[in-house]
Amino acid sequence: MSAEFRREHDLLGWLDVPHGAYYGVHTVRASLNFPISGVSIGLYRHLVVALASVKEAAATTNRELGLLDGPRAEAIMAACREIRSGKLHEQFIVDVVQGGAGTSTNMNANEVIANRALELMGAERGQYDLLHPLDHVNLGQSTNDVYPTALRVGLYRSAEDLLNAMAGLRRSFAAKAEEFAGYLKMGRTQLQDAVPMTLGQEFKTFAVMMAEDEQRLREAMELISEVNLGGTAIGTGLNSHVDYARLACQHLATISGVEVIPAGDLIEATQDVGGLVQLHSVLKRIAVKLSKVANDLRLLSSGPRAGFGEIQLPPVQAGSSIMPGKVNPVIPEVVNQVAYSVVGNDITITMAAESGQLQLNAFEPIMARALFSSLRELRSACTVLAERCVDGITADPVALLTSVEQSIGLVTALVPYLGYRSATEVAQEAMATGASVVDVVRGQGLMSESALDAVLGTPHLLTAPGLQAYQNMR
């Protein structure tokens, strides 16, 4: 052993470990085996904190059950608390994409916690005869219950971050809905003129969409709060105390702040990843709807003179290296791209879930990367869309109203008064001559000026149920 390395032993033999590292031989071997994505688990803050929370809950439980002596338990718990506070995350070096159903992640956590605990006990790193990564830190556990449990706790916390971002975006849309409440415009179906509405109504739908998806996400989060901790290898609980699962979940809930509960059948829970599939299905739903909103914002702001031009997005950067003055809708565009990424991740989740075999799904690591990636990117997309786009949107109420007055779709508002056949003839003449609907109605003497003023001068009659008002006018 040189000053730069210490030698550690595992199933396959001896291996050099950097002297200053808190990780050990299993982590080094995993880092050599899995140079896959270039993204280490240490960059997934919620996952590392969740791993430390599980290990702290385990040590607390094992001490309570008399299976782990006080000094070792206290050292392990103290090391876990440091990791939960943000320390030593750089020591979690294994690639997030790995074979072994997450074994390398669990080993990495065991070794970092063990070596930091040894330091706290006044010993040297690697002095495993005093405190061992597997015999003590991993006591009563298996990767097959630790990793899925930590993954779900970490995802729950990441989902909370997304919920907060979605709520911020919802509030931004709601504020614009109120600001634009009196701005009359034309609604469109299939990109063709439909009937009048207000710009406020259009933006309110975006806020309602966010609120609906917030609720769907909360429901999915409830599903992943059920964990298989205590099931050990395949859910039978082999090598754990009969009370371990119940107590460990209680302690984990207290430590993590996530109200985890033990699954009713730990064997089923060890092999089933339905909760993860459901969670990402909701993320895909959020992504698809966000992308639709981004599409609408790009359409409504198209122009500035040769497009819809109904709203103006805040300019955030120059849009072209060749066209002076051009400003592009870059924020909605990046939201679209996040959505495409999430939809792709959903295929990964689907394939990984389907490929599980017998008592374990070995592919949760790739599911972890897909889920954390989708959660992180959606959170950022919601925040950027709110702060860099929606909050600064402006509109031209005069231009919006002009589009209503010039639209053939306005004739639909007159159907209850004119009848469908006469209204159709008005629309055809307006399209043929280029005249406005109002001018055609006036020219044919189909409605009195007072009736026209009553209908077209009252925005509420054009944008809400009002058949009784029409009947009274007749």
N, C-alpha and C positions, 0 to 999 in steps of 0.2 A: 504493500500500500504506500503510495507516494503522498506528498503533502497536498497534491491536487485531487487525489481520489481516495475513496475508501472502497473496500471490496465487500460485496454482499452476495449471498447465495440464494438461489431459488431452485425450482424443480430441474431446470436445465443446466445448472452449474453456477460458477462464479462469474461476476461481472463488475467492472469498475463503475462507480457512481461518483459524480463530482462531489468533492469533499464538503462544499458549502451547501449542497442541495438538501432540502427537507424531504424530497421524494427518495425512493429507493430502487432496488433492482427490478421489481416488477414494472415500475413506471419507465425506467430506462429501456427495458426490453420492448415495452409497448410503443415507446416513441420511435424505436428503430423499425418496428413492424408496420406502423400505420402513418407514414408520411403522405396522407391522402389529401385533405382539404387545406392544410396549412392553418387551420383555425383550432386553437387549443380550447379545452373545456374551461380554462381559466378566464377566457373572455366572456363566458356565459355566467355573469355575476349571480343571477338568481339560482342557477343550477349548483354552483359551488356553495353558496349559502345554504341551500337546501340539503346538500350532502353533509355539511357540518352540522346542520340541525338534526338530521337523522342520527348521526354518530353521537351527538350529545344526548339525544333522547335514549339511545341504546345504552350508553354508559350510565346514565341516570337510572334506568330500569334495572340494569344488571347489578348495580350497587344496592338498589332497593331490595332486590331478590337475594342478596348475599352471594352473588356469583362473581363479583369484582370487588376487590378490596378498596378501601377509601382512598389511599394515596394515588393509586393508578387511576381510579375513576375521576378524582378531582383534577388530575393533570390532563386527562383526556378531555374533560368538560371545559377546562380553561382554554386548551388549545382550540377547541371547537368555537368557543365564544370569540376568540381572536379572529378566526377565519370568518365568522359571521359578521364581524365588524369591518371586514374588508382587507384584513392582512393575509399575506401569503398566497394570494390568488395567482401570482405569477409562478408558483410552484406546481400548479395544476397544468402540466405540459402535454398530456396525451391529446391526440387529435380527437375532435368530437366524433368523427366518423371512424369507427373501429369495429373489428370483429370481436366475438366473445360476449355479445349481449350486454356490454357495459362493464365487463369484468375489469378492464384496464382503468376505467374511471373509478370504480370502487377501490381498486388497489392503490391508485394514486392518492385518493382521499385517506385511506388507511395509513399509508406511509408518511404523508405530510403531517397528519395528526399525531402519529406515534412519535416522530422525531421532534416535533415541537413539544410534545408532552414530556419526552425524555429531557429536553433542555430545561423545562420548568421543574423537573425533579432533580436537576443538578447533574445529569448524566450527559454523555456524548451522543450525538446522532449516530444511529446504527447500533447502539448498545441494546439490542433487542432481547437479551436475556433478562433485562429488567422490565421492559414493556414492549410487547410484540404487536406489530400491525395487525396480525390475524388472530392470535390467541386472545388479545385484549381489546383492541379497537374494534375488531370485527366479531366480537363474541356474540353468539346467538344469532348471527346474521348470515346472509348469502347475498352475492351480487343480485340474485334474482328477486329479492324483495327490497334491498337497499336502493338499487338503481331505479326501478320503476316508481318507488315511493318518492325519492328525491326529485325525479323528473316531474312528477305530478305536482309536488309542492312548488318547484321552480316555475313550472308553467302557470300555476295559479297566480303567483306573484307577477309574472310577466303579463298575464291577462288583466290583472288589476291596472297595470300601467296603460294598457291599451284602452281599458274602460275610461280612464281619466282623460286620455287624449280624445276619445270619441265624444265624451261629454263636452269638452271644450269646443270641438267642431260643431256639435249640435247647438251650443249656445251662440256660436257665431252665425250660423244659419238662421236661428230664431231672431237674433237682433236685426239681421237684414230683412227678414220677413216683416218685422214691425216697421222698419224704416221705409220699405217699399209697399206698404199696405194699400196706399191710394193710387198706385201707378197702374193704370189700365193698359193692357196689352193684348195681343192675340195669342191664344193657345194654339198648339199645333199637334196634329196626329199624322204619323207617317210622313213627317216633314212638310205637310200641307196645312194651309190655314184651317183652323177648326172653329172655335168659338172664343169670345173674349174671356179673359181672366185678369187677375192682378199679378204684378210681379211679386208682390208679397205672398200670394198663394203659391206661386211657383217655388219660392225659397222656403216656405213653410213645409212643403213636402220633403225637402231635403232634411230638415230638422226632424220630422216625424220618422223618416227612414232610419236616421241615426238612433233615435230612441228605441225603435223596434229591435234593432240589432244589438243595442246594449243589453236589452232584456234576454235576447237569445244567447248572448255570450255568458251572462250570469247563470243561465240554466246549464250551459255546457260546463261551466266551472264547478257546479255542484257535482256533476258526474265524476270529475277527476279528483274530488276530495275524498273519494273512497279508495283506500290503498291496501296493498297486500303485505304490509310490514308485519313480520312475525311468521310468514309462511316459509321462510328460508328457501331451500332449493326449488321445490315444485309446489309448495303450498301446504305440505303436510306438517310443517313446523318442526321437522327433524333438527335436533341439537339446540332447540330453544326451550325455555321454561314454559310450562303450561299457561302461566299468566303473562308471559312476555308480550304477546301481541296487543293485548288490551292495555297494559301499562305503557308500552312504548308509544302507542298511538296517542294516549292521553298526554304524555310528556311532549311528544312532537307537536301536538296542537298548541300547547302552552309556549313552547320554545319558538315555533315558526309563526304563530299567529294565524295559521290556516287551520280551520276546524276539520282536520282529517278524521276519518272514521275507519275502523277495520272492516274489510269486505266481509259479507256474510259467508262466503265460501272462498277461502284463500287459494285453493287449487284452481278454481275457475278464474279468480282475479289474477293469478300469476301468468296465465296464458292469454287472457283476454285483453285486447287493446281497444275495445269499442269506444271507451271514453275519449281516447286520443283521436280516433276517427271522427267522432261527433264534434270534438272541439275544433278540429281543423275544418270540418264541414261548415261550421259557423264562420270561421275565418274566411273561407272561400266566399260565403254569402256576403260578408262585409265587403270583401274585395270587389266582388262583381257589382254591388250596388254603389260603392265609391267610384268605381270606374264609370258607371253610367252617369253619375253626377258630374264627374270630370268631363265626360263627353258633352253634357249639356252646357257646362260653363264655357267650353271651347266653342260650341256652336253659337251660343247667345252673344259671345264677345267677338265673333268673327268679323273681320273688316280690316281697318276701321271704316272704310267707305264702300267696299264691294261685298260685304257680308251682312249678317244680321245686325250687328252693331247695337244691340239692345242694352247691353251692359258693357262696362269697361273694367277689365281686370287691372289691378295695380301693376305698373311696369316695374319689373325687378331686375332686368338686365337687357343689354342690347341683343337683338334677335338675329342679326346677320352680319357676316363679314364682308358682304358685297352690296347689300341693299340698305342704304342709309335710312335711319328713322324707323326701321322695322322692329316691332316688339312682339315676341311670341308668347303663347300661353304656357310657359315652361312649367309652372307649378301643376296645373291639371295634367300636363303630359307626364310628369314624373309619377303622379298618382296612378295614371293608367299603367305605367310600367311596373309599379309595385303590385298592382292587381294581377298582371300577367305572371309575375313571379310567384304569387300566392297560389294561383290556379295550377301552376306547374308543381309547386310543393304538394298540392293536394293529390296529384297523381302518385308522387313518391309515398305519401302516407298510405294511400290505397294499396299500392303494391306491397309495401312492407307489412301492412296489417294482414293482407291475404296470405302472405308467405309464412306466417307463423306455423310451427309444427308441434303437435302433441302438447306437452306440458309447458312450453315456453315459446315466446316470440323473441328470436335472437336479433331482431332488426330495429329495436327501439332506439339505438344510437342515431340511425339515419332519420328516424321519425323525430328525434329530439332536435336535430339540426333543422329540419324542415319547419317544425312548430315554432321554435325560438326565432328562426329567421322571419317567418310570416308575422309573428307577434311584434317583433322589433320593427320591421319595415312598415307594417300597418300603423303602428303607434306613431312613427316618425311622419308618415304620410298625412295622417290626420292633423298632427300639430302644424306641419308646414302648410297644409291647405288652409287651415284656419288663420294662421298668423301672417302668412306671406301672400294670401290670395283673398279669401272670403272677407276678412275684416276690412279690406281696402276697396271692395267692389263699389262702383258707382253706376248710376243709370241716368238716362235722359227721358224724363216723363213726357215731354212734348213729342219726341220721336216715337215713343211707344204708343201714344195716343194716335198719332198720325197713321201708324201702321194699322190700327184698329179701323180708323175711318176709311182707309183705302182698301181694306180687305174685303174680299167676296164673302169670307166667312161670317161677316156681320149679319148677313141675311138670315142666318139660323136664328138669331135673336128675334126676328120678325115673323117666324113661322107661326107662332100661336096667334098672331094678329091677322096675317095675310093668308094662311093656309099653305101647305107644302107645294101645291102646284103653282100658285102665283109667286111664291118665294123663289121657286126654281126658275121661272121666267125672268124674274128680276135679276137673279144671279147670271143667267145666260146673257142678258142684255148688257149687264155691267161688264162682263168679260169681253163681249164683242166690241163694245164701244169705248172701253177704258174709263167709263164714268164710275163714280162711286155708287154704292148701293143706295145711299141716302138720296143722291141726285136722281136715280132711276125711280125710286118710290115717289119722290116729289113730282117728277115729270109725269108719271102716270096717275097722279092723284089718288094713290092707294091708301094713304094715311094723312090725316090732318097734321098740321105743324105742331099742334099741342100734343097729339099722340106721339109723334116722333120725338119731340122734346122730352116727353114723359119717359119713353123707353130708353132712348140713347143718352139722355142727360142724367140718368140715375144709374151709376155704376153697379149698385147692388142688384138691379134687375138683370144686368148683363153677366153677373158673376156668381149668382146664387139662385136657389129655387125661387121662382116668382110667378108661377102659372096663374095663381089666383089674381095677381095684380093685372095680368093681361086680360083675364076674363072680365074683370070689373071694367076695364077700359073699353071692351067691346060692347 
